[in-house]
Amino acid sequence: MKVGYDNNSDDALGRRIKKVVTNSGDHDGTVVYYYKGHQIIETGDGSIPPGSGCSIPPR
């Protein structure tokens, strides 16, 4: 089975802001990246507002 990465989004500075993974079973999902400068300070699935203290490790 081939893992697909669909709808990856970058901002104007070339930083990844969203990654959507498909066709990988339990790993399917969306990861949203939040930055302070060029450093990732939080990641989430987009369902919880940034800064709420809930984050998931970057994949």
C-alpha positions in Angstrom: 0.0 0.0 0.0 1.4 3.4 -0.9 1.1 6.2 1.6 -0.3 9.4 0.2 0.4 12.9 1.3 -2.5 15.1 0.0 -3.1 18.8 0.5 0.2 19.7 2.2 0.2 23.4 2.7 3.2 25.8 3.1 3.1 29.4 4.1 4.8 32.3 2.3 8.1 31.6 4.1 8.1 27.9 2.9 7.2 26.5 6.3 4.8 23.5 6.4 1.6 24.6 8.0 -0.5 21.5 7.3 0.1 17.8 6.4 -2.7 15.4 5.4 -1.8 11.7 5.4 -4.0 9.2 3.6 -3.8 5.5 2.8 -1.7 4.6 5.8 -4.3 3.0 8.1 -3.9 4.2 11.7 -1.6 7.0 10.7 -4.3 8.7 8.5 -5.0 12.2 9.6 -4.2 15.9 9.5 -1.4 17.6 11.4 -1.4 21.4 11.7 1.8 23.2 12.6 2.0 26.4 14.7 5.2 28.5 14.6 6.9 31.2 16.6 9.4 32.6 14.1 10.9 29.6 12.4 10.4 27.2 15.4 7.5 24.8 15.6 5.9 25.5 19.0 2.8 23.3 18.7 1.2 20.8 16.5 -2.4 19.6 16.5 -5.1 18.1 14.4 -6.9 21.4 14.0 -9.7 20.5 16.3 -8.3 22.2 19.4 -7.4 26.0 19.3 -3.7 26.7 19.4 -2.3 27.6 22.8 -4.6 25.3 24.6 -1.7 23.2 25.8 -2.7 20.1 23.9 -0.2 19.1 21.2 0.9 16.0 19.4 4.5 15.2 18.4 5.4 16.2 14.8 5.5 13.3 12.4 
